[in-house]
Amino acid sequence: MNKYEQLGKIVPSILEGEKNFITNAANFSALIFNEIEQLNWAGFYIFNGKELVLGPFQGKAACVRITMGKGVCGTSAALKKTIVVENVDEFPGHIACDSASKSEIVIPILKDGEIYAVFDIDSPIEKRFSNEDKIGLEKLVDLFVKDTILQDLKTYFE
């Protein structure tokens, strides 16, 4: 059993009985940050209807607001697809919150085709995220979405 299969068994247990986005996002971020190696940031940016606003995370202090279509997070949200960046210095318009970050993966939080947030993970290692990581993390995010109420997030982050 690989790391993502193991985490796939843990995620439902840390979300069990709770539907609140903030609570679940905080626990989910902590789990990913502490259980996946070679990360320096893991957390959420929530779409408030016009831009992405910093949500629960683990790691150093981060950028507070990101314009849709800007940086890796804004691009992932605008395109509604996962983006893997092997070297952040080569990504046009990369937003450097932590200069130690060298690679990044951003997974959109979608429900019924609508963007609610993105889950952003940074690593100080170039080319840290493989296709196996992409598939595994997307499955974990799906588990998060399944057990979390997403509507009305805009009221939290205006």
C-alpha positions as CSV (number, residue, x, y, z in Angstrom):
1,M,0.0,0.0,0.0
2,N,1.5,3.3,-1.0
3,K,1.5,6.6,1.0
4,Y,-1.6,7.9,-0.7
5,E,-3.6,4.7,-0.1
6,Q,-2.7,4.9,3.5
7,L,-3.7,8.6,3.7
8,G,-6.9,7.7,1.9
9,K,-7.9,5.6,4.9
10,I,-7.0,8.4,7.4
11,V,-8.7,11.4,5.7
12,P,-12.3,10.1,6.3
13,S,-11.5,9.5,9.9
14,I,-10.2,13.0,10.6
15,L,-13.3,14.5,8.8
16,E,-15.8,12.1,10.3
17,G,-18.8,13.9,11.8
18,E,-17.6,17.3,10.8
19,K,-18.8,19.2,7.7
20,N,-17.4,22.7,8.4
21,F,-15.0,23.9,5.7
22,I,-12.6,25.8,8.0
23,T,-12.3,22.9,10.5
24,N,-11.9,20.2,7.8
25,A,-9.4,22.4,5.8
26,A,-7.3,23.0,8.9
27,N,-7.1,19.2,9.7
28,F,-6.6,18.2,6.1
29,S,-3.7,20.7,5.7
30,A,-2.0,19.5,8.9
31,L,-2.3,15.9,7.8
32,I,-0.8,16.5,4.3
33,F,1.9,18.8,5.6
34,N,3.0,16.3,8.3
35,E,2.6,13.0,6.5
36,I,4.0,13.8,3.0
37,E,7.8,14.3,2.9
38,Q,9.7,17.3,1.5
39,L,7.0,19.9,1.8
40,N,7.4,23.5,3.1
41,W,3.7,24.6,2.7
42,A,0.3,23.0,2.4
43,G,-3.0,24.9,2.5
44,F,-6.1,26.4,1.0
45,Y,-6.9,29.6,-0.9
46,I,-10.7,30.2,-1.0
47,F,-12.5,31.8,-3.9
48,N,-14.6,34.7,-2.6
49,G,-16.3,35.4,-5.9
50,K,-13.6,37.6,-7.4
51,E,-10.2,36.4,-6.0
52,L,-8.5,33.8,-3.9
53,V,-8.1,34.5,-0.2
54,L,-5.8,32.7,2.2
55,G,-7.5,29.9,4.2
56,P,-6.2,27.3,6.6
57,F,-2.6,26.2,6.0
58,Q,0.6,24.8,7.5
59,G,4.0,26.5,6.8
60,K,5.4,30.0,6.8
61,A,3.2,33.0,6.5
62,A,1.8,33.4,3.0
63,C,0.4,35.8,0.4
64,V,-3.1,36.8,1.5
65,R,-4.9,37.4,-1.8
66,I,-4.3,36.1,-5.3
67,T,-5.9,37.4,-8.4
68,M,-7.7,34.8,-10.6
69,G,-5.4,33.7,-13.4
70,K,-2.3,34.9,-11.6
71,G,0.4,32.6,-10.2
72,V,0.0,28.9,-10.0
73,C,-3.0,29.1,-7.6
74,G,-4.9,31.7,-9.7
75,T,-4.2,29.8,-12.9
76,S,-5.4,26.5,-11.4
77,A,-8.5,28.2,-10.2
78,A,-9.2,29.9,-13.5
79,L,-8.6,26.8,-15.5
80,K,-10.3,24.5,-13.0
81,K,-7.5,21.9,-13.3
82,T,-4.5,20.6,-11.4
83,I,-1.2,22.2,-12.2
84,V,2.1,20.7,-11.4
85,V,5.2,23.0,-11.6
86,E,8.6,21.3,-11.6
87,N,10.5,24.5,-11.2
88,V,8.6,27.6,-9.9
89,D,11.3,29.9,-11.3
90,E,10.2,28.8,-14.8
91,F,6.5,29.4,-14.3
92,P,5.4,32.8,-15.8
93,G,4.1,35.1,-13.1
94,H,4.9,32.7,-10.2
95,I,4.0,34.4,-6.9
96,A,6.9,33.7,-4.4
97,C,5.5,33.7,-0.9
98,D,8.5,31.6,0.4
99,S,11.7,31.9,-1.5
100,A,12.6,28.3,-0.4
101,S,9.8,26.9,-2.6
102,K,11.2,25.2,-5.8
103,S,8.2,23.1,-7.0
104,E,4.4,23.3,-6.5
105,I,1.2,21.4,-7.1
106,V,-2.2,23.1,-7.0
107,I,-5.5,21.1,-7.0
108,P,-8.8,23.0,-7.6
109,I,-11.6,22.3,-5.1
110,L,-14.6,21.9,-7.4
111,K,-18.2,20.9,-7.0
112,D,-20.7,20.7,-9.9
113,G,-18.1,22.4,-12.0
114,E,-17.9,25.4,-9.8
115,I,-14.6,26.6,-8.2
116,Y,-14.7,27.0,-4.4
117,A,-11.0,26.9,-3.5
118,V,-7.6,25.5,-4.4
119,F,-5.3,23.3,-2.3
120,D,-1.7,24.4,-2.8
121,I,1.4,22.4,-1.8
122,D,4.9,23.7,-2.1
123,S,8.3,21.9,-1.8
124,P,11.8,23.1,-1.4
125,I,12.8,20.3,-3.9
126,E,12.7,20.9,-7.7
127,K,10.6,18.3,-9.5
128,R,9.2,17.0,-6.2
129,F,5.7,16.2,-7.5
130,S,5.3,13.1,-9.8
131,N,2.3,11.9,-11.7
132,E,1.7,9.5,-8.8
133,D,1.6,12.5,-6.4
134,K,-0.9,14.3,-8.7
135,I,-3.2,11.3,-8.8
136,G,-2.9,10.5,-5.1
137,L,-3.4,14.1,-4.0
138,E,-6.4,14.5,-6.3
139,K,-8.0,11.5,-4.7
140,L,-7.4,12.9,-1.2
141,V,-8.9,16.2,-2.3
142,D,-11.9,14.3,-3.6
143,L,-12.3,12.7,-0.2
144,F,-12.1,16.1,1.4
145,V,-14.8,17.5,-0.9
146,K,-17.0,14.5,-0.3
147,D,-17.1,15.1,3.5
148,T,-17.1,19.0,3.5
149,I,-19.8,21.5,3.0
150,L,-18.6,24.0,0.3
151,Q,-21.5,26.3,-0.2
152,D,-21.5,29.8,1.4
153,L,-17.7,30.0,1.5
154,K,-17.9,33.4,-0.1
155,T,-19.5,34.8,3.1
156,Y,-16.3,33.7,5.1
157,F,-13.9,35.5,2.8
158,E,-15.1,38.9,1.5
